[in-house]
Amino acid sequence: MTLLNPCKSTYLFLFLLMNFQLFSCQGKQIKNKNTLTNSQKQTQRIITGAENIEAYISILKGKKIGIVANQTSVIYKKTDTKYFQKHKTKKNGLKQFAYKNTHLIDSLLSLNINIQKVFAPEHGFRGEADAAALIKDAKDHKTGLPILSLYGKNKKPTANQLKDIDLVVFDIQDVGVRFYTYISTLHYVMEACAGSNIPLLILDRPNPNAHYIDGPILEKEHASFVGKHPVPVVYGMTIGEYGQMINGEKWLKNGIQCDLLVIPVKNYNHNSEYSLTIRPSPNLPNDKSINLYPSLGFFEGTTINAGRGTEFQFQRYGAPYFPKTNFNYTPQSNFGAKYPKHQNKHCYGVDLSDVKKLSAINLEWLMDAYQKTPKNQKFFGNTFTIHAGNTKLQEQLEKGISAKEIHKSWQKDLEEFKKIRSKYLIYK
């Protein structure tokens, strides 16, 4: 089956097995005709796009497939009335929760889908590499499939890498934060597919930070792989919705558009509670760190340690030169952080592990750390502006402008973004 260009027709209809499907012109999206209310969705298990195999298996049959995937690309098994069989495990000394699941690639291979190769984003196919660590091409030891890195010598699939591919599948768990690089990988994959006239299928997943929109909008001159698009730090969209926005706003090179199809999440809306059972990256170990990440991620562009090198990544911040307090810790080399900031040094700081769930970016912690840093110590690093998306935030902090006033300075741009965002929403 050939996927058509989404902008050639306003509405296209396709029957996939037993489901009625509806497409939109920003990027085709499959929907169930049996629409559930928000209250009904909250009482039913959320089903990811990958799990809804009957909605896309016929699209994959008979094609040579490339898959963009990592450790989060799984299909959960229904094992009991609670849906999951939960048990504690340990890996590199860190407590984790594991759920019974199979990897998408294993599931598709068992259904005789012709997978040719796997493309891996930052942190690698197994999700174990440090942030910003270059990933090399490899071979999957279980399936023998070639794994091509999109965080090594190239961040965009080459025409040569795609020459024997009929369709690309994208299935990665995102956390809805602009400087989280999986959406930059999505951009480059879409661009490569568009350039090679290859359709892209996004298997959508919930965004655990979809319940709010906040932060400064990225300015074009500060675009990088850490942030490519004019969106706020927290944009309130799933990766499927975001892909439709990239397409619809013509953010790809030369305004080209990707032949895009989104398999949506079932029983889900932007306010749905969704707990990730697998780390989306090494330093986001749990729901707390994922919720605090948009606020503490700014520390990545400073000299302050934000919990890397501990078991509480993005749940604390500190430095050796902060005033002495009862709360202190020592960052050490560990899983996901071989060389954390202030490694093996006693840091004094603030414990955020018991903070209530955020529905806005908290700037008080960034301001607190700036004020606690002695004048003879450097605070801002070279990447602060690309994390902020502008130079203004640094200037505001240096001038001592209040968090309330800084938030106020974002509002006009946020309202404009919300208008753009509304055109591409799948879930309300």
ZIMO-V904978 format. One record per residue. N is the residue number from 1. PSI is psi in degrees with one decimal (NA if undefined). Layout:
[[N/PSI] [N/PSI]]
This chain:
[[1/132.2] [2/127.9] [3/131.1] [4/158.4] [5/125.7] [6/-17.0] [7/1.8] [8/-18.6] [9/145.8] [10/-46.1] [11/132.0] [12/138.9] [13/141.0] [14/133.3] [15/122.3] [16/107.7] [17/-119.2] [18/-2.4] [19/140.7] [20/133.6] [21/147.1] [22/138.0] [23/149.2] [24/157.4] [25/-14.4] [26/-21.4] [27/121.0] [28/137.4] [29/133.6] [30/129.5] [31/149.7] [32/139.5] [33/-26.0] [34/85.8] [35/133.3] [36/149.2] [37/165.1] [38/-40.1] [39/-37.0] [40/-39.9] [41/-36.7] [42/-21.6] [43/-3.3] [44/152.0] [45/135.4] [46/129.7] [47/116.5] [48/164.3] [49/-40.1] [50/-36.2] [51/-23.7] [52/59.2] [53/-36.3] [54/-19.9] [55/-17.5] [56/-5.1] [57/-36.3] [58/-24.6] [59/-33.5] [60/-27.8] [61/132.7] [62/7.5] [63/156.1] [64/119.2] [65/136.7] [66/140.4] [67/129.1] [68/113.5] [69/164.3] [70/-158.4] [71/-16.8] [72/-5.6] [73/72.3] [74/161.3] [75/120.6] [76/145.6] [77/139.0] [78/108.8] [79/-19.1] [80/-171.5] [81/-20.3] [82/2.7] [83/-32.3] [84/149.1] [85/114.6] [86/137.5] [87/153.3] [88/143.1] [89/169.8] [90/137.7] [91/122.3] [92/36.0] [93/0.0] [94/133.9] [95/135.2] [96/163.7] [97/131.1] [98/144.0] [99/150.1] [100/121.1] [101/168.7] [102/148.7] [103/145.0] [104/-42.9] [105/-43.6] [106/-41.0] [107/-44.1] [108/-37.6] [109/-37.4] [110/-20.1] [111/13.8] [112/30.5] [113/135.1] [114/82.3] [115/125.7] [116/-37.8] [117/162.5] [118/135.3] [119/129.3] [120/135.6] [121/-166.1] [122/144.5] [123/-8.2] [124/175.1] [125/-34.4] [126/-3.1] [127/32.2] [128/-8.6] [129/149.6] [130/159.4] [131/137.1] [132/1.3] [133/129.7] [134/139.7] [135/132.7] [136/154.5] [137/150.3] [138/-169.9] [139/133.3] [140/124.0] [141/-24.1] [142/-45.8] [143/-18.1] [144/3.8] [145/143.4] [146/135.8] [147/116.3] [148/124.3] [149/134.3] [150/21.5] [151/49.3] [152/-118.9] [153/-19.9] [154/142.6] [155/-6.0] [156/130.7] [157/136.0] [158/161.1] [159/-34.2] [160/-37.7] [161/-23.4] [162/-0.9] [163/-27.1] [164/23.0] [165/135.1] [166/-30.3] [167/142.4] [168/135.6] [169/131.9] [170/117.3] [171/92.1] [172/136.2] [173/120.8] [174/167.6] [175/9.7] [176/31.2] [177/132.3] [178/-39.1] [179/13.1] [180/118.5] [181/-2.4] [182/-29.6] [183/-25.4] [184/-38.6] [185/-42.5] [186/-44.9] [187/-50.5] [188/-34.6] [189/-44.2] [190/-42.9] [191/-42.9] [192/-42.1] [193/-42.5] [194/-42.6] [195/-28.5] [196/6.7] [197/45.8] [198/129.0] [199/151.1] [200/130.0] [201/116.7] [202/122.5] [203/105.5] [204/151.6] [205/153.4] [206/152.0] [207/115.0] [208/-11.3] [209/31.4] [210/-5.9] [211/-0.7] [212/166.0] [213/127.9] [214/162.4] [215/165.2] [216/147.2] [217/137.4] [218/131.7] [219/143.5] [220/-39.9] [221/-10.4] [222/16.6] [223/142.8] [224/-175.0] [225/-20.9] [226/-9.4] [227/115.2] [228/-19.8] [229/157.1] [230/69.9] [231/159.8] [232/170.6] [233/-43.4] [234/116.3] [235/-6.5] [236/43.6] [237/150.3] [238/169.5] [239/-27.0] [240/-45.2] [241/-39.8] [242/-40.0] [243/-40.5] [244/-36.0] [245/-42.4] [246/-44.6] [247/-54.1] [248/-35.2] [249/0.0] [250/50.1] [251/-8.6] [252/161.2] [253/130.6] [254/18.7] [255/15.5] [256/159.5] [257/146.7] [258/141.7] [259/96.9] [260/134.8] [261/130.2] [262/126.2] [263/109.4] [264/166.8] [265/141.2] [266/150.1] [267/40.8] [268/143.8] [269/175.2] [270/-14.9] [271/5.1] [272/139.2] [273/128.3] [274/118.5] [275/124.5] [276/132.8] [277/-11.6] [278/135.5] [279/125.8] [280/-21.8] [281/163.0] [282/-31.3] [283/19.4] [284/80.4] [285/-16.3] [286/179.2] [287/-36.5] [288/-48.5] [289/-36.5] [290/-40.2] [291/-35.5] [292/-14.6] [293/-43.1] [294/-33.0] [295/-42.3] [296/-13.0] [297/-24.7] [298/-29.0] [299/-18.6] [300/-26.8] [301/19.8] [302/-175.8] [303/5.1] [304/137.7] [305/130.6] [306/35.5] [307/-7.4] [308/140.8] [309/10.0] [310/-177.0] [311/8.2] [312/52.7] [313/135.0] [314/37.8] [315/12.7] [316/165.5] [317/152.4] [318/176.1] [319/156.0] [320/-26.6] [321/5.9] [322/155.8] [323/142.9] [324/133.8] [325/174.6] [326/-24.6] [327/122.8] [328/160.7] [329/165.5] [330/107.2] [331/134.4] [332/155.7] [333/127.8] [334/-173.6] [335/118.9] [336/-5.8] [337/82.2] [338/-35.5] [339/71.1] [340/156.9] [341/137.7] [342/39.3] [343/132.2] [344/17.0] [345/142.5] [346/115.9] [347/137.3] [348/142.4] [349/-145.4] [350/130.0] [351/123.7] [352/11.7] [353/-19.0] [354/10.8] [355/141.2] [356/156.8] [357/132.3] [358/145.5] [359/22.3] [360/158.2] [361/132.3] [362/114.2] [363/-11.0] [364/-35.6] [365/-40.2] [366/-42.6] [367/-39.9] [368/-45.8] [369/-39.5] [370/-42.2] [371/-28.8] [372/-13.4] [373/121.6] [374/150.9] [375/-26.1] [376/2.2] [377/137.3] [378/137.7] [379/-55.2] [380/133.4] [381/-178.2] [382/-21.4] [383/6.9] [384/-42.5] [385/-32.9] [386/-26.3] [387/-42.5] [388/-31.7] [389/4.2] [390/173.8] [391/-13.1] [392/-38.8] [393/-43.8] [394/-43.5] [395/-40.0] [396/-41.6] [397/-41.3] [398/-30.7] [399/-7.0] [400/24.1] [401/140.7] [402/157.4] [403/-37.5] [404/-43.2] [405/-36.5] [406/-45.5] [407/-41.1] [408/-35.8] [409/-16.2] [410/-19.8] [411/-41.4] [412/-46.3] [413/-36.9] [414/-40.0] [415/-39.5] [416/-39.8] [417/-40.8] [418/-33.3] [419/-41.6] [420/-47.6] [421/-40.2] [422/-24.0] [423/-16.8] [424/9.1] [425/136.2] [426/-33.2] [427/140.0] [428/NA]]
